[in-house]
Amino acid sequence: MLKLKQNRKVTLLVLGLLSAIGPFSIDLYLPAFDVIADDFNTSVDRVQLSLTSYFIGIAIGQIIYGPLLDKYGRKKPLVTGLAIYVVASMLCVLTTNIDHLIALRFLQALGSCGGMVGARAMVADYYKGREAAKVFSLLMLVIGISPLLAPSLGAFMLSHWDWHILFVFLAALASVILLATIFLLPESYPGNRNLSLAPRSIIRNFWQVITHKVFISFCLIGSLASAGTYAYLAGSSFVMQQYFGLSKSEYGLAFAFISSAMVIATQLNRYFLKKFSSERISASANIWQAAVGLLMIIALLTDTLSFPVALLLIFLFLFGHGFIFPNTSAVALSSFQELAGSASALLGCIQMGMGALSSAAVSILHNETPWPMLGVMCCGAILSLVLHLAVRRWVPHQEL
């Protein structure tokens, strides 16, 4: 097993920042949905489509980056993607049309997803099994800081400037990460120039990955569980600010409190991995998340969904997901080395594709109540649990 070279803490920090640029791009502008809607003379559910387009861009972009990371190594595609992200962010500042913003968010996502794929692939380069799950948990600590800080920071910026400053900030942040990637991040895999980028060869490599039963099983388990998280991201601005009447600063604080659940869970996960397997931990978390999802629906049906109740239930829901993501990712990627980039790309593509579907569902089903958001969250959790129970019968225990 390879070990992280040079300064391990610096390397992991840069990997965490690469992983976090995507989530930060989502969370920072959530408090601005109503402001952007007013500026463009459109509706909030229309602005929500800029979030959906971002998820679609990440899903498609990861398929592009996967083969590039395997052929050219990890750093060159990362640098290219970050450069695209900086340009797209500045174009978002200049746009005066909601349709253009939706399209530019797609382009911005194409740039950011290189970091997400590359960071996962680099972890797979260095670590396997439980150790990989521990490192994923460390990366989740950095990723988890994003939703703790981003909405509050976004609300603070909106109280002093208009919404354009958010994208100026994202461009500046990406520029810093770009420089850190160039000068501080060691290359973990030089690439295999013999790999062909011909469509037939790429499809064959992806097919080899996606037909691996352990990969596809745990990729789907994690993706279905993530659908609830993305439904929350899509619907939280309306539910918190307009349905429950929170101010932008109060929404930022509530968002930070809820997001801390994932930070706590991913760090507890490192302790549990000393005693239990990734598969066992994720299965228990699936049961937890599905139970909380059902409690959400019961609260809606019994008209007991006050703001404190919603805050607690969503916190508990994301707490469960904090155990599911690192463990299902580690199990899914455990069988690949030369194709780690392609495997990471497919993992991210399917996860973000599920995120795009769930956020689009929240937008389409929008009815001025919390039902669309909480309903999609519950459905994703239950489907993930059902699939995990089926996989335990389908996949031999020794392969997990």
Sequence and secondary structure as in RCSB ss.txt:
>XXXX:A:sequence
MLKLKQNRKVTLLVLGLLSAIGPFSIDLYLPAFDVIADDFNTSVDRVQLSLTSYFIGIAIGQIIYGPLLDKYGRK
KPLVTGLAIYVVASMLCVLTTNIDHLIALRFLQALGSCGGMVGARAMVADYYKGREAAKVFSLLMLVIGISPLLA
PSLGAFMLSHWDWHILFVFLAALASVILLATIFLLPESYPGNRNLSLAPRSIIRNFWQVITHKVFISFCLIGSLA
SAGTYAYLAGSSFVMQQYFGLSKSEYGLAFAFISSAMVIATQLNRYFLKKFSSERISASANIWQAAVGLLMIIAL
LTDTLSFPVALLLIFLFLFGHGFIFPNTSAVALSSFQELAGSASALLGCIQMGMGALSSAAVSILHNETPWPMLG
VMCCGAILSLVLHLAVRRWVPHQEL
>XXXX:A:secstr
     S HHHHHHHHHHHHHHHHHHHHTTGGGHHHHHHHTT  HHHHHHHHHHHHHHHHHHHHHHHHHHHHH SH
HHHHHHHHHHHHHHHHHHH   HHHHHHHHHHHHHHHHHHHHHHHHHHHHH  HHHHHHHHHHHHHHHHHHHHHH
HHHHHHHHHHS THHHHHHHHHHHHHHHHHHHHH   S    TTS  SHHHHHHHHHHHHT HHHHHHHHHHHHH
HHHHHHHHHHHHIIIIIIS   HHHHHHHHHHHHHHHHHHHHHHHHHTTTS HHHHHHHHHHHHHHHHHHHHHHH
HTT   HHHHHHHHHHHHHHHHHHHHHHHHHHHTT STTHHHHHHHHHHHHHHHHHHHHHHHHHT  SSSHHHHH
HHHHHHHHHHHHHHHHHHHS GGG 
